Every structure is written in C-alpha cells, then in structure tokens.
Amino acid sequence: MQHRETGPSSEIGPRRQRRLAMKYRRRRTVVAILAVLVIAVPVTVVTLVNGLKSNITSSPLRAGGGEVPEKITDELNVLILGSDTRELDADDYGSGDGARSDAMILAHISDDSSRIDAIQIPRDTMMDMPACQDTGSGASEPRRAMINSALNQGPACSVSAAEELTGVRVDHFIEVNFDGFATIVDALDGIVVDLDEPLYDDKANLDLPAGEQTLRGTDALALARTRHAVGDGSDISRMGNQQMVMDSIIDRAKSSHTLSRPDRLYNFLDAVTSSLRVDNDLDSVSALGSLASTVSSMPKDSISFNIMPWQPAPGNQNRVVKSPAADAVFSAITADEPIGDLVD
C-alpha cells in the first residue's frame, strides 16, 4: 500500500516522520474505518453469522434535492465516516457535543476492481456547504463551514457535502460511531502500539508513556483523537496517530489471537456490526460481505491512501481548503483513472 500526504508541513519531528514513513510502507489494506470492515477473515464467517444482521442500522444515502454528480463508469465510491457524536455512557473521551465526522475518507474502487484509491478529507476543511433536507436529524441552509459539521444533520448531508467538495458521486456510506470504536478495540483484547515519546492531552483524556504497550478501547480512541499531543495541534498532525491505531487494529484482527478463537472473532464481528450505520442499499451482512470480498481480494500494491491536497484557509491558519491539485485528483477519480501521478 502506498501513502502520501500532500500539503504544507505539519511540523512533525524528523524522528516521528521517519517512523510514520516506515509504518505507512508496512500497510497492507485500505485504511481507517473501511479497514475494520475488510479484514482478512473468511467472508463466509460474516455472511453465516445471521445473528449479526439486526446489529446494523441504516439511513438514506441522499437527503433529496440538489444535483447529484454524474456516474460515468461502473466504479464504486464509498464515503467512510468516523462519527464523533459524543453520545456516550461515560465521560471517558473528553468534553464535546453535537455530531461531527471525526474522520472522512472517500474510497474509490475501480470499475474492474483492480485498485482502490482512498482519499482522506481533513475534517477542518472549510467549504460552501449545500442546503440539506431533513432525513431525521434536521435540515440545514447553505453556509460556510467545516465539512465535518455536515454530520449534525445526518450522514446523507455528509454525502451531499462530500459530493459538493469533490464532484465525485458517492454510491454508499459507512459510518462507525465514536463509542463503537472503543468497543471494537476491547473486543480484540486491546491493541499494541509503540510510541516514540510520552503523549499527554487532558482534552482527550490521554496520558501514555513512551514505548510498546497494549491499549484498551478508551486509550486507543484517545490516541486517535488527540490533537494537542502531536505536531501543531491540527487535524493534519493527528492523522499519523489515526493510521497507527488502525494499523494495529488490522494486525490484531488478522492475527491468530483472534482468528483461532471463535468467541473472540464473534465478539469482534458483533462489535463492528453494532457500531455501523450504512445506507439503505448496504443494510445487510451479505452486502457488507460482498464489499469486503471485493476489497480483500486486491493485492496490497493496488491499494493507495492519500490525504486530499490542501492549503491553509485564507484568514485562518487553523483551517484548510482544498488546493487546486485536489480538483485534478477528484477529476481522475470521476473518470476512474489512477491518481498516483497526481499526488506525488
């Protein structure tokens, strides 16, 4: 798997940059939330566990109204959302309110299923948000705002915002909720990470020593969320930690620690499906299994992950906007063309 970050420096130290580069080169499957769904377990296990079907919730893909980008080929574009709803049973994750997408990835599966190009959209991306009709979480008027705020009105509004920003037609969405992320990690009996230095962030309830250690769900989530313990405190800076955590989840899920224990495997799959909200057309274990089968059959060298080309937002260095180079990337995705030469 290839990984590139396109944008101004996030002021991450040289040692951390080298460590992240090595981790990125070791990546073996698509990243973030989609990676949780396409682990290399037999797809038949997922489709045969009928008791998991009732775990999955769904909502409309589109809110109605507005233009929908044209679909030129039979490629598949999936918007992956990590939702920061803060509707939790405890105060383990720091303060906050409202629903926001804490991670947003546009994953493009080519028409011939030969490659995946995944583009992570920084949550701090400023854009002209389109109006969005009510699908159960309220409606919104056109406004200038960060793209992550679209989820306040539900995932259909995140789909509309992503299509407005990128010009790419979205075929499905997959949302994993904030609390469910920790449940997934706990179902794996924790994940192993190796930190170069101690990390402390009271806003994320994070206090971890340096070195190799096993994290339970709350600490793993705090590590993925922290902004103030790394770099310049921006969303761009923390993306490295998010990738490290997801790498560790994938390694643990693929290991004999999980696959050789039916109870752990079932608990993991139960935690994953209980944490999902998908569009109505993806609302079944078999549909998710079909998507997982397509993705997991691809060679690792055919999967790339890149951060959307960006630049600082005018008048606010703590926010970003897409750069002119991003338009070329999204045009290539719409045309089902490889983007490798556009993100160097």
C-alpha positions in Angstrom: 0.0 0.0 0.0 1.2 3.5 -0.8 0.6 6.5 1.4 1.3 10.1 0.7 0.4 13.3 2.5 0.0 16.4 0.3 0.1 19.8 1.9 2.3 22.1 3.9 4.4 20.7 6.7 2.6 19.8 9.9 5.8 20.4 11.9 6.2 16.8 13.0 9.7 16.0 14.2 12.2 14.1 11.9 12.2 11.0 14.1 8.4 10.8 14.0 8.4 11.4 10.3 10.7 8.5 9.7 8.7 6.3 12.0 5.4 7.1 10.3 7.0 6.6 6.9 8.1 3.1 7.9 4.6 2.3 9.2 3.0 3.6 6.0 5.2 1.3 3.9 4.1 -1.7 6.0 0.4 -1.0 5.5 -1.4 -4.0 3.9 -5.0 -2.9 3.4 -7.2 0.2 3.0 -7.2 2.5 6.0 -9.4 3.9 8.7 -13.0 2.7 9.1 -13.2 0.7 5.9 -10.1 -1.3 7.0 -12.1 -2.6 10.0 -14.7 -4.0 7.7 -12.5 -5.8 5.2 -10.1 -7.7 7.5 -8.8 -10.9 6.1 -11.2 -13.2 7.8 -13.2 -15.6 5.6 -16.2 -13.6 4.3 -18.3 -16.7 4.8 -17.9 -16.2 8.6 -19.5 -12.8 8.3 -22.3 -13.9 6.0 -23.2 -17.0 8.0 -23.5 -15.3 11.3 -27.1 -14.4 10.8 -27.5 -13.1 14.4 -25.4 -10.0 13.4 -27.9 -8.8 10.9 -30.0 -7.0 13.5 -27.0 -5.1 14.7 -26.7 -2.9 11.6 -28.7 0.3 11.3 -29.3 2.3 8.1 -30.5 5.6 6.8 -31.0 7.2 3.4 -27.9 7.8 1.2 -29.3 11.2 0.0 -31.3 13.9 1.5 -33.2 14.8 -1.7 -32.9 17.9 -3.7 -29.7 19.3 -5.2 -27.6 18.0 -8.1 -26.0 14.6 -7.9 -22.7 14.1 -9.8 -22.9 12.1 -13.0 -21.8 8.5 -12.8 -19.6 7.9 -15.9 -18.4 4.3 -15.3 -19.3 1.4 -13.0 -16.8 2.2 -10.4 -17.8 2.2 -6.7 -17.3 5.2 -4.4 -17.8 4.7 -0.7 -17.7 7.6 1.9 -16.4 6.3 5.2 -17.2 8.3 8.3 -15.9 8.0 11.8 -18.6 9.9 13.8 -17.8 12.0 16.8 -21.3 12.1 18.3 -20.3 12.2 22.0 -23.5 10.4 22.9 -21.6 8.2 25.3 -22.4 6.3 28.6 -19.4 7.8 30.4 -17.0 10.8 30.4 -14.0 8.8 29.2 -13.4 10.7 26.0 -13.3 14.4 26.9 -15.9 17.0 26.5 -17.9 17.9 23.4 -21.4 18.0 22.0 -23.1 17.6 18.6 -22.4 15.2 15.8 -19.3 15.6 13.6 -17.3 13.4 11.3 -14.0 12.8 13.1 -12.7 11.0 10.0 -13.9 11.2 6.4 -12.4 9.1 3.6 -13.6 8.8 0.0 -12.7 5.2 -1.1 -12.8 4.6 -4.9 -13.0 1.0 -6.1 -12.2 0.9 -9.8 -14.6 -0.4 -12.4 -12.5 -3.5 -13.0 -11.9 -4.0 -9.2 -8.1 -3.8 -9.9 -7.3 -1.0 -7.4 -8.6 1.2 -4.6 -7.7 4.9 -4.3 -8.6 6.3 -0.8 -8.6 10.0 -0.2 -8.8 11.3 3.4 -10.5 14.6 3.6 -9.3 16.7 6.6 -12.1 17.4 9.0 -11.0 21.0 9.2 -11.7 21.6 5.5 -13.7 24.8 5.0 -16.2 24.8 2.2 -19.5 26.3 1.0 -21.9 23.7 2.4 -25.0 22.9 0.3 -28.5 23.0 1.7 -29.6 19.7 3.1 -33.1 18.4 3.7 -34.3 16.6 6.8 -33.7 12.8 7.0 -34.3 12.6 10.7 -31.7 14.8 12.2 -32.9 18.2 11.0 -32.3 20.3 7.9 -29.7 22.9 7.1 -29.3 26.0 4.9 -26.4 26.8 2.7 -23.5 28.1 4.8 -19.7 28.4 5.0 -18.5 25.8 7.5 -16.1 22.9 8.2 -17.1 19.7 6.3 -17.2 17.7 9.5 -20.2 19.7 10.7 -22.4 18.2 8.0 -23.0 15.1 10.1 -25.0 17.2 12.5 -27.9 16.7 10.1 -27.1 13.0 9.4 -24.8 11.0 7.0 -26.9 12.0 4.0 -25.8 15.6 4.5 -22.1 14.4 4.8 -22.6 12.7 1.4 -24.0 15.9 -0.1 -21.1 17.9 1.3 -18.5 15.4 0.0 -20.1 15.4 -3.4 -20.1 19.2 -3.4 -16.5 19.4 -2.4 -15.1 16.7 -4.7 -17.6 16.5 -7.6 -17.4 12.7 -7.2 -20.7 10.7 -7.0 -21.0 8.7 -3.8 -22.6 5.2 -4.1 -22.5 4.2 -0.4 -21.6 5.4 3.0 -20.3 3.5 6.1 -20.3 5.3 9.4 -18.7 3.9 12.6 -19.7 5.6 15.8 -17.3 7.1 18.3 -18.2 4.8 21.2 -18.2 1.8 19.0 -14.5 2.3 18.1 -13.5 1.6 21.7 -15.8 -1.4 21.8 -14.1 -2.8 18.7 -10.7 -2.5 20.4 -11.9 -4.1 23.6 -13.4 -7.0 21.6 -9.8 -7.6 20.4 -8.5 -7.6 24.0 -6.7 -4.4 23.2 -4.1 -3.3 20.5 -0.4 -3.0 20.6 1.3 0.3 19.8 4.9 1.6 20.2 5.2 5.3 21.0 8.4 7.3 20.4 7.7 9.6 23.3 5.1 10.1 26.1 1.9 11.6 25.0 -0.4 13.8 27.2 -3.5 15.6 26.3 -6.1 16.4 29.0 -8.7 17.4 26.4 -8.6 13.9 25.0 -8.1 12.2 28.4 -4.8 10.9 27.1 -1.8 10.1 29.3 0.5 7.4 27.8 4.2 6.6 28.4 6.8 6.0 25.6 7.4 2.5 24.4 5.5 -0.6 23.4 2.2 -1.1 25.2 -1.2 -2.6 24.9 -4.1 -0.1 24.9 -7.7 -0.8 25.8 -10.5 0.9 23.9 -10.6 4.3 25.7 -6.9 4.9 25.4 -6.8 3.7 21.8 -9.6 6.2 21.0 -7.9 9.0 22.9 -4.7 8.3 20.9 -6.6 8.5 17.6 -8.4 11.7 18.7 -5.6 13.8 20.3 -4.7 17.0 18.5 -2.7 18.8 21.2 -0.2 16.0 22.0 1.3 15.9 18.4 2.6 18.4 15.9 0.9 21.8 15.8 -2.4 20.6 17.2 -4.1 20.5 13.8 -6.2 17.8 12.2 -3.4 17.1 9.7 -0.9 16.5 12.5 -3.0 13.8 14.2 -3.7 11.7 11.1 -0.5 9.8 11.7 -1.8 8.6 15.0 -5.1 7.6 13.4 -3.3 5.5 10.9 -1.1 3.9 13.6 -4.2 2.9 15.6 -6.0 1.5 12.6 -2.9 -0.5 11.5 -2.8 -2.0 15.0 -6.5 -2.9 14.8 -6.0 -4.7 11.5 -2.9 -6.6 12.7 -4.8 -7.7 15.8 -7.9 -8.7 13.8 -5.9 -10.7 11.3 -3.7 -12.5 13.9 -4.2 -16.0 15.3 -5.1 -14.2 18.6 -8.5 -13.5 17.0 -8.9 -16.0 14.1 -8.1 -19.1 16.3 -10.7 -18.1 18.9 -14.3 -18.3 17.7 -15.5 -16.4 20.7 -13.1 -13.5 20.1 -13.9 -13.5 16.4 -17.7 -13.4 17.1 -17.2 -10.6 19.7 -15.2 -8.6 17.2 -17.7 -9.0 14.4 -20.5 -8.2 16.8 -18.7 -5.0 17.9 -18.1 -4.0 14.3 -21.6 -4.5 13.1 -23.1 -2.9 16.2 -21.0 0.2 15.5 -22.2 0.6 12.0 -24.7 2.8 10.2 -24.9 2.4 6.5 -27.0 3.5 3.6 -30.2 1.5 2.9 -28.7 -0.4 0.0 -25.8 -1.7 2.2 -28.0 -2.7 5.0 -27.3 -6.4 5.3 -24.4 -8.6 6.4 -24.3 -10.2 2.9 -24.0 -6.8 1.2 -21.2 -5.8 3.5 -19.6 -9.2 3.0 -19.7 -8.7 -0.8 -17.9 -5.3 -0.4 -15.4 -6.9 1.9 -14.8 -9.8 -0.6 -14.1 -7.3 -3.4 -11.6 -5.3 -1.3 -9.8 -8.1 0.4 -9.1 -9.9 -2.9 -7.0 -7.0 -4.1 -3.2 -7.1 -4.0 -1.7 -4.8 -1.4 0.1 -2.8 -4.1 -3.2 -2.0 -5.7 -4.4 0.0 -2.7 -3.3 3.6 -2.1 -4.1 6.0 0.6 -3.6 9.8 0.3 -4.6 12.9 2.1 -6.5 15.4 -0.1 -4.2 18.1 -1.4 -4.8 21.1 0.7 -3.6 24.6 1.7 -4.2 26.9 4.7 -7.6 28.6 4.6 -7.4 32.3 3.9 -7.5 34.3 7.1 -7.4 31.2 9.4 -4.3 29.1 9.6 -6.1 26.6 11.8 -8.4 25.6 8.9 -7.6 24.2 5.4 -9.2 24.4 2.0 -8.7 22.1 -0.9 -5.8 23.1 -3.2 -6.0 23.4 -7.0 -4.2 20.0 -7.2 -7.2 18.4 -5.4 -9.5 19.1 -8.4 -7.2 17.1 -10.7 -7.3 14.2 -8.2 -11.1 14.2 -8.0 -11.5 14.5 -11.7 -9.3 11.4 -12.2 -11.4 9.5 -9.7 -14.6 10.5 -11.5 -13.1 9.3 -14.8 -11.9 6.1 -13.0 -8.3 6.9 -13.7 -5.3 6.2 -11.4 -4.3 9.1 -9.3 -0.7 8.1 -8.5 1.0 10.7 -10.7 -1.3 13.5 -9.2 -0.4 13.2 -5.6 3.5 13.0 -5.7 
